[in-house]
Amino acid sequence: MVCVYQKDFEKQFNIMQQKEFYTAKELAEKLRVNIMTIYRYIKAGKLNAHKIGKDFRIDKNDFNKFLNKTKTKK
């Protein structure tokens, strides 16, 4: 019998193999903000993320959508 948690992990692992992801730390460095800012964006629902264990992974496409939403208008 396979544990429910193991099935969830396998599903998330398969998703991660198919896509490119950033860690919260990588995004913080890329945007030159504190990592807590990234966590607040995730918690507020402004930035979609997958939680794997204790860590978050942010899909490259979701990050690009986030950037487009926050772009200022001329």
PQR file of N, CA, C, O and H, with PARSE charges and radii, in Angstrom:
ATOM      1  N   MET A   1       0.837  -1.178   0.000 -0.4000 1.5000
ATOM      2  CA  MET A   1       0.000   0.000   0.000 -0.0000 2.0000
ATOM      3  C   MET A   1       0.888   1.251   0.000  0.5500 1.7000
ATOM      4  O   MET A   1       1.806   1.375   0.812 -0.5500 1.4000
ATOM      5  N   VAL A   2       0.603   2.160  -0.913 -0.4000 1.5000
ATOM      6  CA  VAL A   2       1.386   3.383  -1.032 -0.0000 2.0000
ATOM      7  C   VAL A   2       0.731   4.478  -0.193  0.5500 1.7000
ATOM      8  O   VAL A   2      -0.481   4.687  -0.254 -0.5500 1.4000
ATOM      9  H   VAL A   2      -0.142   2.059  -1.573  0.4000 1.0000
ATOM     10  N   CYS A   3       1.536   5.155   0.573 -0.4000 1.5000
ATOM     11  CA  CYS A   3       1.076   6.233   1.446 -0.0000 2.0000
ATOM     12  C   CYS A   3       0.557   7.407   0.604  0.5500 1.7000
ATOM     13  O   CYS A   3       1.092   7.691  -0.467 -0.5500 1.4000
ATOM     14  H   CYS A   3       2.521   4.986   0.623  0.4000 1.0000
ATOM     15  N   VAL A   4      -0.469   8.074   1.086 -0.4000 1.5000
ATOM     16  CA  VAL A   4      -1.039   9.226   0.393 -0.0000 2.0000
ATOM     17  C   VAL A   4       0.009  10.305   0.199  0.5500 1.7000
ATOM     18  O   VAL A   4       0.064  10.931  -0.859 -0.5500 1.4000
ATOM     19  H   VAL A   4      -0.905   7.844   1.956  0.4000 1.0000
ATOM     20  N   TYR A   5       0.835  10.528   1.197 -0.4000 1.5000
ATOM     21  CA  TYR A   5       1.872  11.542   1.102 -0.0000 2.0000
ATOM     22  C   TYR A   5       2.879  11.200   0.007  0.5500 1.7000
ATOM     23  O   TYR A   5       3.384  12.086  -0.682 -0.5500 1.4000
ATOM     24  H   TYR A   5       0.790  10.019   2.057  0.4000 1.0000
ATOM     25  N   GLN A   6       3.164   9.916  -0.144 -0.4000 1.5000
ATOM     26  CA  GLN A   6       4.106   9.496  -1.170 -0.0000 2.0000
ATOM     27  C   GLN A   6       3.522   9.760  -2.556  0.5500 1.7000
ATOM     28  O   GLN A   6       4.244  10.177  -3.462 -0.5500 1.4000
ATOM     29  H   GLN A   6       2.754   9.197   0.417  0.4000 1.0000
ATOM     30  N   LYS A   7       2.224   9.521  -2.729 -0.4000 1.5000
ATOM     31  CA  LYS A   7       1.584   9.802  -4.011 -0.0000 2.0000
ATOM     32  C   LYS A   7       1.635  11.291  -4.325  0.5500 1.7000
ATOM     33  O   LYS A   7       1.914  11.683  -5.458 -0.5500 1.4000
ATOM     34  H   LYS A   7       1.638   9.182  -1.993  0.4000 1.0000
ATOM     35  N   ASP A   8       1.364  12.123  -3.314 -0.4000 1.5000
ATOM     36  CA  ASP A   8       1.428  13.571  -3.503 -0.0000 2.0000
ATOM     37  C   ASP A   8       2.840  14.001  -3.879  0.5500 1.7000
ATOM     38  O   ASP A   8       3.035  14.825  -4.772 -0.5500 1.4000
ATOM     39  H   ASP A   8       1.137  11.805  -2.394  0.4000 1.0000
ATOM     40  N   PHE A   9       3.813  13.435  -3.189 -0.4000 1.5000
ATOM     41  CA  PHE A   9       5.208  13.766  -3.475 -0.0000 2.0000
ATOM     42  C   PHE A   9       5.567  13.365  -4.897  0.5500 1.7000
ATOM     43  O   PHE A   9       6.199  14.134  -5.621 -0.5500 1.4000
ATOM     44  H   PHE A   9       3.654  12.765  -2.463  0.4000 1.0000
ATOM     45  N   GLU A  10       5.163  12.155  -5.302 -0.4000 1.5000
ATOM     46  CA  GLU A  10       5.478  11.683  -6.655 -0.0000 2.0000
ATOM     47  C   GLU A  10       4.825  12.566  -7.709  0.5500 1.7000
ATOM     48  O   GLU A  10       5.432  12.850  -8.742 -0.5500 1.4000
ATOM     49  H   GLU A  10       4.649  11.530  -4.714  0.4000 1.0000
ATOM     50  N   LYS A  11       3.598  13.002  -7.459 -0.4000 1.5000
ATOM     51  CA  LYS A  11       2.901  13.883  -8.389 -0.0000 2.0000
ATOM     52  C   LYS A  11       3.643  15.213  -8.519  0.5500 1.7000
ATOM     53  O   LYS A  11       3.870  15.694  -9.629 -0.5500 1.4000
ATOM     54  H   LYS A  11       3.105  12.771  -6.620  0.4000 1.0000
ATOM     55  N   GLN A  12       4.021  15.809  -7.382 -0.4000 1.5000
ATOM     56  CA  GLN A  12       4.747  17.074  -7.411 -0.0000 2.0000
ATOM     57  C   GLN A  12       6.121  16.906  -8.042  0.5500 1.7000
ATOM     58  O   GLN A  12       6.589  17.792  -8.756 -0.5500 1.4000
ATOM     59  H   GLN A  12       3.837  15.418  -6.480  0.4000 1.0000
ATOM     60  N   PHE A  13       6.767  15.776  -7.784 -0.4000 1.5000
ATOM     61  CA  PHE A  13       8.085  15.514  -8.356 -0.0000 2.0000
ATOM     62  C   PHE A  13       7.997  15.421  -9.874  0.5500 1.7000
ATOM     63  O   PHE A  13       8.864  15.938 -10.578 -0.5500 1.4000
ATOM     64  H   PHE A  13       6.387  15.056  -7.204  0.4000 1.0000
ATOM     65  N   ASN A  14       6.967  14.772 -10.380 -0.4000 1.5000
ATOM     66  CA  ASN A  14       6.788  14.657 -11.834 -0.0000 2.0000
ATOM     67  C   ASN A  14       6.540  16.022 -12.463  0.5500 1.7000
ATOM     68  O   ASN A  14       7.055  16.308 -13.544 -0.5500 1.4000
ATOM     69  H   ASN A  14       6.262  14.351  -9.808  0.4000 1.0000
ATOM     70  N   ILE A  15       5.759  16.865 -11.799 -0.4000 1.5000
ATOM     71  CA  ILE A  15       5.515  18.222 -12.290 -0.0000 2.0000
ATOM     72  C   ILE A  15       6.830  18.979 -12.368  0.5500 1.7000
ATOM     73  O   ILE A  15       7.098  19.667 -13.352 -0.5500 1.4000
ATOM     74  H   ILE A  15       5.341  16.633 -10.921  0.4000 1.0000
ATOM     75  N   MET A  16       7.650  18.853 -11.333 -0.4000 1.5000
ATOM     76  CA  MET A  16       8.906  19.592 -11.275 -0.0000 2.0000
ATOM     77  C   MET A  16       9.877  19.144 -12.359  0.5500 1.7000
ATOM     78  O   MET A  16      10.674  19.947 -12.844 -0.5500 1.4000
ATOM     79  H   MET A  16       7.432  18.294 -10.533  0.4000 1.0000
ATOM     80  N   GLN A  17       9.820  17.878 -12.744 -0.4000 1.5000
ATOM     81  CA  GLN A  17      10.728  17.400 -13.782 -0.0000 2.0000
ATOM     82  C   GLN A  17      10.365  17.974 -15.147  0.5500 1.7000
ATOM     83  O   GLN A  17      11.229  18.091 -16.016 -0.5500 1.4000
ATOM     84  H   GLN A  17       9.173  17.226 -12.351  0.4000 1.0000
ATOM     85  N   GLN A  18       9.105  18.332 -15.346 -0.4000 1.5000
ATOM     86  CA  GLN A  18       8.639  18.804 -16.643 -0.0000 2.0000
ATOM     87  C   GLN A  18       8.820  20.307 -16.822  0.5500 1.7000
ATOM     88  O   GLN A  18       8.819  20.781 -17.958 -0.5500 1.4000
ATOM     89  H   GLN A  18       8.403  18.237 -14.640  0.4000 1.0000
ATOM     90  N   LYS A  19       8.972  21.058 -15.764 -0.4000 1.5000
ATOM     91  CA  LYS A  19       9.013  22.512 -15.843 -0.0000 2.0000
ATOM     92  C   LYS A  19      10.291  23.063 -15.232  0.5500 1.7000
ATOM     93  O   LYS A  19      11.030  22.366 -14.537 -0.5500 1.4000
ATOM     94  H   LYS A  19       8.972  20.673 -14.841  0.4000 1.0000
ATOM     95  N   GLU A  20      10.523  24.332 -15.516 -0.4000 1.5000
ATOM     96  CA  GLU A  20      11.652  25.023 -14.894 -0.0000 2.0000
ATOM     97  C   GLU A  20      11.138  25.811 -13.698  0.5500 1.7000
ATOM     98  O   GLU A  20      10.109  26.482 -13.779 -0.5500 1.4000
ATOM     99  H   GLU A  20       9.923  24.898 -16.081  0.4000 1.0000
ATOM    100  N   PHE A  21      11.859  25.725 -12.593 -0.4000 1.5000
ATOM    101  CA  PHE A  21      11.444  26.368 -11.358 -0.0000 2.0000
ATOM    102  C   PHE A  21      12.566  27.209 -10.767  0.5500 1.7000
ATOM    103  O   PHE A  21      13.751  26.963 -10.994 -0.5500 1.4000
ATOM    104  H   PHE A  21      12.695  25.180 -12.527  0.4000 1.0000
ATOM    105  N   TYR A  22      12.142  28.215  -9.997 -0.4000 1.5000
ATOM    106  CA  TYR A  22      13.059  29.014  -9.192 -0.0000 2.0000
ATOM    107  C   TYR A  22      12.779  28.726  -7.724  0.5500 1.7000
ATOM    108  O   TYR A  22      11.662  28.356  -7.360 -0.5500 1.4000
ATOM    109  H   TYR A  22      11.179  28.414  -9.813  0.4000 1.0000
ATOM    110  N   THR A  23      13.779  28.893  -6.894 -0.4000 1.5000
ATOM    111  CA  THR A  23      13.553  28.867  -5.449 -0.0000 2.0000
ATOM    112  C   THR A  23      13.242  30.302  -5.012  0.5500 1.7000
ATOM    113  O   THR A  23      13.501  31.253  -5.750 -0.5500 1.4000
ATOM    114  H   THR A  23      14.686  29.193  -7.189  0.4000 1.0000
ATOM    115  N   ALA A  24      12.694  30.444  -3.825 -0.4000 1.5000
ATOM    116  CA  ALA A  24      12.415  31.778  -3.295 -0.0000 2.0000
ATOM    117  C   ALA A  24      13.714  32.577  -3.187  0.5500 1.7000
ATOM    118  O   ALA A  24      13.733  33.778  -3.458 -0.5500 1.4000
ATOM    119  H   ALA A  24      12.484  29.671  -3.226  0.4000 1.0000
ATOM    120  N   LYS A  25      14.780  31.918  -2.796 -0.4000 1.5000
ATOM    121  CA  LYS A  25      16.076  32.594  -2.661 -0.0000 2.0000
ATOM    122  C   LYS A  25      16.578  33.102  -4.010  0.5500 1.7000
ATOM    123  O   LYS A  25      17.088  34.218  -4.106 -0.5500 1.4000
ATOM    124  H   LYS A  25      14.764  30.943  -2.576  0.4000 1.0000
ATOM    125  N   GLU A  26      16.434  32.286  -5.050 -0.4000 1.5000
ATOM    126  CA  GLU A  26      16.874  32.698  -6.382 -0.0000 2.0000
ATOM    127  C   GLU A  26      16.099  33.931  -6.863  0.5500 1.7000
ATOM    128  O   GLU A  26      16.677  34.853  -7.438 -0.5500 1.4000
ATOM    129  H   GLU A  26      16.020  31.379  -4.972  0.4000 1.0000
ATOM    130  N   LEU A  27      14.783  33.932  -6.619 -0.4000 1.5000
ATOM    131  CA  LEU A  27      13.978  35.080  -7.033 -0.0000 2.0000
ATOM    132  C   LEU A  27      14.342  36.331  -6.241  0.5500 1.7000
ATOM    133  O   LEU A  27      14.394  37.432  -6.789 -0.5500 1.4000
ATOM    134  H   LEU A  27      14.313  33.182  -6.152  0.4000 1.0000
ATOM    135  N   ALA A  28      14.593  36.150  -4.951 -0.4000 1.5000
ATOM    136  CA  ALA A  28      14.983  37.295  -4.124 -0.0000 2.0000
ATOM    137  C   ALA A  28      16.279  37.908  -4.659  0.5500 1.7000
ATOM    138  O   ALA A  28      16.406  39.130  -4.745 -0.5500 1.4000
ATOM    139  H   ALA A  28      14.550  35.255  -4.506  0.4000 1.0000
ATOM    140  N   GLU A  29      17.221  37.069  -5.011 -0.4000 1.5000
ATOM    141  CA  GLU A  29      18.483  37.564  -5.559 -0.0000 2.0000
ATOM    142  C   GLU A  29      18.270  38.215  -6.919  0.5500 1.7000
ATOM    143  O   GLU A  29      18.852  39.261  -7.209 -0.5500 1.4000
ATOM    144  H   GLU A  29      17.118  36.077  -4.942  0.4000 1.0000
ATOM    145  N   LYS A  30      17.443  37.602  -7.747 -0.4000 1.5000
ATOM    146  CA  LYS A  30      17.168  38.115  -9.089 -0.0000 2.0000
ATOM    147  C   LYS A  30      16.497  39.491  -9.040  0.5500 1.7000
ATOM    148  O   LYS A  30      16.817  40.376  -9.833 -0.5500 1.4000
ATOM    149  H   LYS A  30      16.970  36.752  -7.512  0.4000 1.0000
ATOM    150  N   LEU A  31      15.555  39.659  -8.091 -0.4000 1.5000
ATOM    151  CA  LEU A  31      14.828  40.918  -7.965 -0.0000 2.0000
ATOM    152  C   LEU A  31      15.501  41.906  -7.012  0.5500 1.7000
ATOM    153  O   LEU A  31      15.079  43.056  -6.890 -0.5500 1.4000
ATOM    154  H   LEU A  31      15.295  38.939  -7.446  0.4000 1.0000
ATOM    155  N   ARG A  32      16.549  41.441  -6.343 -0.4000 1.5000
ATOM    156  CA  ARG A  32      17.269  42.256  -5.358 -0.0000 2.0000
ATOM    157  C   ARG A  32      16.353  42.736  -4.238  0.5500 1.7000
ATOM    158  O   ARG A  32      16.334  43.912  -3.875 -0.5500 1.4000
ATOM    159  H   ARG A  32      16.892  40.507  -6.442  0.4000 1.0000
ATOM    160  N   VAL A  33      15.590  41.772  -3.703 -0.4000 1.5000
ATOM    161  CA  VAL A  33      14.727  42.037  -2.554 -0.0000 2.0000
ATOM    162  C   VAL A  33      15.036  40.993  -1.489  0.5500 1.7000
ATOM    163  O   VAL A  33      15.703  39.992  -1.756 -0.5500 1.4000
ATOM    164  H   VAL A  33      15.605  40.817  -3.998  0.4000 1.0000
ATOM    165  N   ASN A  34      14.544  41.239  -0.288 -0.4000 1.5000
ATOM    166  CA  ASN A  34      14.716  40.291   0.801 -0.0000 2.0000
ATOM    167  C   ASN A  34      13.858  39.062   0.529  0.5500 1.7000
ATOM    168  O   ASN A  34      12.781  39.175  -0.057 -0.5500 1.4000
ATOM    169  H   ASN A  34      14.003  42.052  -0.072  0.4000 1.0000
ATOM    170  N   ILE A  35      14.316  37.908   0.943 -0.4000 1.5000
ATOM    171  CA  ILE A  35      13.570  36.664   0.717 -0.0000 2.0000
ATOM    172  C   ILE A  35      12.187  36.711   1.376  0.5500 1.7000
ATOM    173  O   ILE A  35      11.250  36.074   0.895 -0.5500 1.4000
ATOM    174  H   ILE A  35      15.191  37.816   1.419  0.4000 1.0000
ATOM    175  N   MET A  36      12.058  37.458   2.464 -0.4000 1.5000
ATOM    176  CA  MET A  36      10.757  37.588   3.129 -0.0000 2.0000
ATOM    177  C   MET A  36       9.740  38.277   2.218  0.5500 1.7000
ATOM    178  O   MET A  36       8.542  38.012   2.317 -0.5500 1.4000
ATOM    179  H   MET A  36      12.819  37.976   2.855  0.4000 1.0000
ATOM    180  N   THR A  37      10.201  39.142   1.348 -0.4000 1.5000
ATOM    181  CA  THR A  37       9.311  39.793   0.388 -0.0000 2.0000
ATOM    182  C   THR A  37       8.702  38.756  -0.541  0.5500 1.7000
ATOM    183  O   THR A  37       7.510  38.811  -0.843 -0.5500 1.4000
ATOM    184  H   THR A  37      11.174  39.357   1.268  0.4000 1.0000
ATOM    185  N   ILE A  38       9.513  37.817  -0.993 -0.4000 1.5000
ATOM    186  CA  ILE A  38       9.026  36.738  -1.859 -0.0000 2.0000
ATOM    187  C   ILE A  38       8.014  35.896  -1.105  0.5500 1.7000
ATOM    188  O   ILE A  38       6.964  35.558  -1.652 -0.5500 1.4000
ATOM    189  H   ILE A  38      10.482  37.773  -0.748  0.4000 1.0000
ATOM    190  N   TYR A  39       8.311  35.549   0.151 -0.4000 1.5000
ATOM    191  CA  TYR A  39       7.370  34.769   0.955 -0.0000 2.0000
ATOM    192  C   TYR A  39       6.048  35.516   1.152  0.5500 1.7000
ATOM    193  O   TYR A  39       4.982  34.900   1.138 -0.5500 1.4000
ATOM    194  H   TYR A  39       9.164  35.824   0.595  0.4000 1.0000
ATOM    195  N   ARG A  40       6.110  36.829   1.336 -0.4000 1.5000
ATOM    196  CA  ARG A  40       4.878  37.621   1.503 -0.0000 2.0000
ATOM    197  C   ARG A  40       4.062  37.626   0.210  0.5500 1.7000
ATOM    198  O   ARG A  40       2.835  37.538   0.259 -0.5500 1.4000
ATOM    199  H   ARG A  40       6.976  37.329   1.348  0.4000 1.0000
ATOM    200  N   TYR A  41       4.721  37.727  -0.938 -0.4000 1.5000
ATOM    201  CA  TYR A  41       4.008  37.659  -2.220 -0.0000 2.0000
ATOM    202  C   TYR A  41       3.301  36.307  -2.369  0.5500 1.7000
ATOM    203  O   TYR A  41       2.169  36.239  -2.848 -0.5500 1.4000
ATOM    204  H   TYR A  41       5.718  37.799  -0.977  0.4000 1.0000
ATOM    205  N   ILE A  42       3.970  35.253  -1.961 -0.4000 1.5000
ATOM    206  CA  ILE A  42       3.376  33.913  -2.044 -0.0000 2.0000
ATOM    207  C   ILE A  42       2.178  33.818  -1.103  0.5500 1.7000
ATOM    208  O   ILE A  42       1.105  33.369  -1.504 -0.5500 1.4000
ATOM    209  H   ILE A  42       4.889  35.308  -1.572  0.4000 1.0000
ATOM    210  N   LYS A  43       2.360  34.239   0.141 -0.4000 1.5000
ATOM    211  CA  LYS A  43       1.292  34.163   1.141 -0.0000 2.0000
ATOM    212  C   LYS A  43       0.077  34.996   0.727  0.5500 1.7000
ATOM    213  O   LYS A  43      -1.063  34.596   0.967 -0.5500 1.4000
ATOM    214  H   LYS A  43       3.232  34.604   0.467  0.4000 1.0000
ATOM    215  N   ALA A  44       0.323  36.160   0.103 -0.4000 1.5000
ATOM    216  CA  ALA A  44      -0.759  37.047  -0.321 -0.0000 2.0000
ATOM    217  C   ALA A  44      -1.447  36.558  -1.596  0.5500 1.7000
ATOM    218  O   ALA A  44      -2.471  37.111  -2.000 -0.5500 1.4000
ATOM    219  H   ALA A  44       1.249  36.485  -0.091  0.4000 1.0000
ATOM    220  N   GLY A  45      -0.893  35.531  -2.227 -0.4000 1.5000
ATOM    221  CA  GLY A  45      -1.480  35.012  -3.454 -0.0000 2.0000
ATOM    222  C   GLY A  45      -1.078  35.782  -4.699  0.5500 1.7000
ATOM    223  O   GLY A  45      -1.642  35.569  -5.773 -0.5500 1.4000
ATOM    224  H   GLY A  45      -0.062  35.081  -1.899  0.4000 1.0000
ATOM    225  N   LYS A  46      -0.109  36.674  -4.562 -0.4000 1.5000
ATOM    226  CA  LYS A  46       0.364  37.458  -5.705 -0.0000 2.0000
ATOM    227  C   LYS A  46       1.308  36.644  -6.585  0.5500 1.7000
ATOM    228  O   LYS A  46       1.431  36.906  -7.782 -0.5500 1.4000
ATOM    229  H   LYS A  46       0.349  36.847  -3.690  0.4000 1.0000
ATOM    230  N   LEU A  47       1.970  35.662  -5.991 -0.4000 1.5000
ATOM    231  CA  LEU A  47       2.933  34.829  -6.701 -0.0000 2.0000
ATOM    232  C   LEU A  47       2.600  33.367  -6.407  0.5500 1.7000
ATOM    233  O   LEU A  47       2.632  32.934  -5.255 -0.5500 1.4000
ATOM    234  H   LEU A  47       1.870  35.450  -5.019  0.4000 1.0000
ATOM    235  N   ASN A  48       2.281  32.614  -7.458 -0.4000 1.5000
ATOM    236  CA  ASN A  48       1.953  31.198  -7.283 -0.0000 2.0000
ATOM    237  C   ASN A  48       3.219  30.391  -7.014  0.5500 1.7000
ATOM    238  O   ASN A  48       4.271  30.650  -7.598 -0.5500 1.4000
ATOM    239  H   ASN A  48       2.255  32.966  -8.394  0.4000 1.0000
ATOM    240  N   ALA A  49       3.098  29.409  -6.119 -0.4000 1.5000
ATOM    241  CA  ALA A  49       4.249  28.579  -5.776 -0.0000 2.0000
ATOM    242  C   ALA A  49       3.795  27.178  -5.396  0.5500 1.7000
ATOM    243  O   ALA A  49       2.647  26.963  -5.006 -0.5500 1.4000
ATOM    244  H   ALA A  49       2.243  29.200  -5.645  0.4000 1.0000
ATOM    245  N   HIS A  50       4.709  26.237  -5.518 -0.4000 1.5000
ATOM    246  CA  HIS A  50       4.503  24.860  -5.065 -0.0000 2.0000
ATOM    247  C   HIS A  50       5.333  24.687  -3.806  0.5500 1.7000
ATOM    248  O   HIS A  50       6.507  25.056  -3.774 -0.5500 1.4000
ATOM    249  H   HIS A  50       5.641  26.411  -5.836  0.4000 1.0000
ATOM    250  N   LYS A  51       4.725  24.128  -2.770 -0.4000 1.5000
ATOM    251  CA  LYS A  51       5.483  23.884  -1.542 -0.0000 2.0000
ATOM    252  C   LYS A  51       5.940  22.433  -1.550  0.5500 1.7000
ATOM    253  O   LYS A  51       5.125  21.511  -1.554 -0.5500 1.4000
ATOM    254  H   LYS A  51       3.771  23.829  -2.796  0.4000 1.0000
ATOM    255  N   ILE A  52       7.231  22.251  -1.551 -0.4000 1.5000
ATOM    256  CA  ILE A  52       7.840  20.926  -1.538 -0.0000 2.0000
ATOM    257  C   ILE A  52       8.586  20.805  -0.220  0.5500 1.7000
ATOM    258  O   ILE A  52       9.634  21.422  -0.026 -0.5500 1.4000
ATOM    259  H   ILE A  52       7.893  23.001  -1.547  0.4000 1.0000
ATOM    260  N   GLY A  53       8.034  20.003   0.687 -0.4000 1.5000
ATOM    261  CA  GLY A  53       8.614  19.914   2.021 -0.0000 2.0000
ATOM    262  C   GLY A  53       8.476  21.265   2.695  0.5500 1.7000
ATOM    263  O   GLY A  53       7.364  21.765   2.867 -0.5500 1.4000
ATOM    264  H   GLY A  53       7.183  19.502   0.530  0.4000 1.0000
ATOM    265  N   LYS A  54       9.579  21.851   3.072 -0.4000 1.5000
ATOM    266  CA  LYS A  54       9.564  23.170   3.713 -0.0000 2.0000
ATOM    267  C   LYS A  54       9.884  24.298   2.726  0.5500 1.7000
ATOM    268  O   LYS A  54       9.817  25.476   3.076 -0.5500 1.4000
ATOM    269  H   LYS A  54      10.483  21.445   2.932  0.4000 1.0000
ATOM    270  N   ASP A  55      10.226  23.929   1.504 -0.4000 1.5000
ATOM    271  CA  ASP A  55      10.670  24.912   0.525 -0.0000 2.0000
ATOM    272  C   ASP A  55       9.598  25.201  -0.521  0.5500 1.7000
ATOM    273  O   ASP A  55       8.729  24.370  -0.786 -0.5500 1.4000
ATOM    274  H   ASP A  55      10.280  22.972   1.220  0.4000 1.0000
ATOM    275  N   PHE A  56       9.674  26.383  -1.105 -0.4000 1.5000
ATOM    276  CA  PHE A  56       8.784  26.768  -2.194 -0.0000 2.0000
ATOM    277  C   PHE A  56       9.539  26.704  -3.507  0.5500 1.7000
ATOM    278  O   PHE A  56      10.736  26.984  -3.573 -0.5500 1.4000
ATOM    279  H   PHE A  56      10.380  27.058  -0.890  0.4000 1.0000
ATOM    280  N   ARG A  57       8.811  26.328  -4.554 -0.4000 1.5000
ATOM    281  CA  ARG A  57       9.328  26.375  -5.917 -0.0000 2.0000
ATOM    282  C   ARG A  57       8.343  27.181  -6.748  0.5500 1.7000
ATOM    283  O   ARG A  57       7.134  26.964  -6.677 -0.5500 1.4000
ATOM    284  H   ARG A  57       7.839  26.100  -4.500  0.4000 1.0000
ATOM    285  N   ILE A  58       8.868  28.112  -7.534 -0.4000 1.5000
ATOM    286  CA  ILE A  58       8.034  28.988  -8.333 -0.0000 2.0000
ATOM    287  C   ILE A  58       8.298  28.682  -9.798  0.5500 1.7000
ATOM    288  O   ILE A  58       9.434  28.750 -10.268 -0.5500 1.4000
ATOM    289  H   ILE A  58       9.851  28.289  -7.591  0.4000 1.0000
ATOM    290  N   ASP A  59       7.236  28.345 -10.507 -0.4000 1.5000
ATOM    291  CA  ASP A  59       7.326  28.039 -11.931 -0.0000 2.0000
ATOM    292  C   ASP A  59       7.797  29.275 -12.694  0.5500 1.7000
ATOM    293  O   ASP A  59       7.379  30.395 -12.399 -0.5500 1.4000
ATOM    294  H   ASP A  59       6.313  28.290 -10.125  0.4000 1.0000
ATOM    295  N   LYS A  60       8.659  29.062 -13.663 -0.4000 1.5000
ATOM    296  CA  LYS A  60       9.204  30.166 -14.456 -0.0000 2.0000
ATOM    297  C   LYS A  60       8.081  30.961 -15.125  0.5500 1.7000
ATOM    298  O   LYS A  60       8.140  32.190 -15.169 -0.5500 1.4000
ATOM    299  H   LYS A  60       8.999  28.152 -13.903  0.4000 1.0000
ATOM    300  N   ASN A  61       7.059  30.275 -15.646 -0.4000 1.5000
ATOM    301  CA  ASN A  61       5.936  30.956 -16.299 -0.0000 2.0000
ATOM    302  C   ASN A  61       5.128  31.780 -15.295  0.5500 1.7000
ATOM    303  O   ASN A  61       4.690  32.886 -15.611 -0.5500 1.4000
ATOM    304  H   ASN A  61       7.011  29.276 -15.611  0.4000 1.0000
ATOM    305  N   ASP A  62       4.929  31.247 -14.087 -0.4000 1.5000
ATOM    306  CA  ASP A  62       4.212  31.994 -13.049 -0.0000 2.0000
ATOM    307  C   ASP A  62       4.984  33.243 -12.645  0.5500 1.7000
ATOM    308  O   ASP A  62       4.387  34.288 -12.382 -0.5500 1.4000
ATOM    309  H   ASP A  62       5.284  30.348 -13.830  0.4000 1.0000
ATOM    310  N   PHE A  63       6.298  33.139 -12.594 -0.4000 1.5000
ATOM    311  CA  PHE A  63       7.122  34.296 -12.271 -0.0000 2.0000
ATOM    312  C   PHE A  63       6.995  35.375 -13.352  0.5500 1.7000
ATOM    313  O   PHE A  63       6.886  36.561 -13.044 -0.5500 1.4000
ATOM    314  H   PHE A  63       6.783  32.290 -12.807  0.4000 1.0000
ATOM    315  N   ASN A  64       7.010  34.952 -14.622 -0.4000 1.5000
ATOM    316  CA  ASN A  64       6.868  35.909 -15.718 -0.0000 2.0000
ATOM    317  C   ASN A  64       5.499  36.588 -15.688  0.5500 1.7000
ATOM    318  O   ASN A  64       5.398  37.784 -15.960 -0.5500 1.4000
ATOM    319  H   ASN A  64       7.099  33.987 -14.872  0.4000 1.0000
ATOM    320  N   LYS A  65       4.447  35.840 -15.362 -0.4000 1.5000
ATOM    321  CA  LYS A  65       3.102  36.421 -15.228 -0.0000 2.0000
ATOM    322  C   LYS A  65       3.085  37.453 -14.098  0.5500 1.7000
ATOM    323  O   LYS A  65       2.501  38.529 -14.234 -0.5500 1.4000
ATOM    324  H   LYS A  65       4.528  34.868 -15.141  0.4000 1.0000
ATOM    325  N   PHE A  66       3.732  37.109 -12.982 -0.4000 1.5000
ATOM    326  CA  PHE A  66       3.826  38.029 -11.845 -0.0000 2.0000
ATOM    327  C   PHE A  66       4.497  39.328 -12.267  0.5500 1.7000
ATOM    328  O   PHE A  66       4.019  40.412 -11.933 -0.5500 1.4000
ATOM    329  H   PHE A  66       4.206  36.235 -12.872  0.4000 1.0000
ATOM    330  N   LEU A  67       5.595  39.225 -12.995 -0.4000 1.5000
ATOM    331  CA  LEU A  67       6.313  40.414 -13.446 -0.0000 2.0000
ATOM    332  C   LEU A  67       5.436  41.271 -14.361  0.5500 1.7000
ATOM    333  O   LEU A  67       5.439  42.497 -14.257 -0.5500 1.4000
ATOM    334  H   LEU A  67       5.983  38.344 -13.267  0.4000 1.0000
ATOM    335  N   ASN A  68       4.699  40.633 -15.242 -0.4000 1.5000
ATOM    336  CA  ASN A  68       3.826  41.377 -16.153 -0.0000 2.0000
ATOM    337  C   ASN A  68       2.703  42.087 -15.408  0.5500 1.7000
ATOM    338  O   ASN A  68       2.306  43.189 -15.788 -0.5500 1.4000
ATOM    339  H   ASN A  68       4.697  39.637 -15.326  0.4000 1.0000
ATOM    340  N   LYS A  69       2.186  41.464 -14.346 -0.4000 1.5000
ATOM    341  CA  LYS A  69       1.119  42.083 -13.559 -0.0000 2.0000
ATOM    342  C   LYS A  69       1.625  43.298 -12.780  0.5500 1.7000
ATOM    343  O   LYS A  69       0.878  44.247 -12.545 -0.5500 1.4000
ATOM    344  H   LYS A  69       2.508  40.569 -14.037  0.4000 1.0000
ATOM    345  N   THR A  70       2.883  43.263 -12.387 -0.4000 1.5000
ATOM    346  CA  THR A  70       3.422  44.345 -11.563 -0.0000 2.0000
ATOM    347  C   THR A  70       4.076  45.450 -12.396  0.5500 1.7000
ATOM    348  O   THR A  70       4.577  46.431 -11.848 -0.5500 1.4000
ATOM    349  H   THR A  70       3.490  42.492 -12.578  0.4000 1.0000
ATOM    350  N   LYS A  71       4.068  45.288 -13.700 -0.4000 1.5000
ATOM    351  CA  LYS A  71       4.680  46.287 -14.578 -0.0000 2.0000
ATOM    352  C   LYS A  71       3.884  47.588 -14.518  0.5500 1.7000
ATOM    353  O   LYS A  71       2.654  47.581 -14.581 -0.5500 1.4000
ATOM    354  H   LYS A  71       3.661  44.490 -14.145  0.4000 1.0000
ATOM    355  N   THR A  72       4.594  48.691 -14.395 -0.4000 1.5000
ATOM    356  CA  THR A  72       3.919  49.995 -14.364 -0.0000 2.0000
ATOM    357  C   THR A  72       3.576  50.430 -15.775  0.5500 1.7000
ATOM    358  O   THR A  72       4.247  50.052 -16.736 -0.5500 1.4000
ATOM    359  H   THR A  72       5.592  48.696 -14.344  0.4000 1.0000
ATOM    360  N   LYS A  73       2.537  51.220 -15.890 -0.4000 1.5000
ATOM    361  CA  LYS A  73       2.111  51.714 -17.201 -0.0000 2.0000
ATOM    362  C   LYS A  73       2.695  53.094 -17.438  0.5500 1.7000
ATOM    363  O   LYS A  73       2.875  53.874 -16.503 -0.5500 1.4000
ATOM    364  H   LYS A  73       1.993  51.528 -15.110  0.4000 1.0000
ATOM    365  N   LYS A  74       2.982  53.383 -18.674 -0.4000 1.5000
ATOM    366  CA  LYS A  74       3.582  54.675 -19.029 -0.0000 2.0000
ATOM    367  C   LYS A  74       2.539  55.740 -19.143  0.5500 1.7000
ATOM    368  O   LYS A  74       2.861  56.891 -19.435 -0.5500 1.4000
ATOM    369  H   LYS A  74       2.836  52.750 -19.434  0.4000 1.0000
TER
END
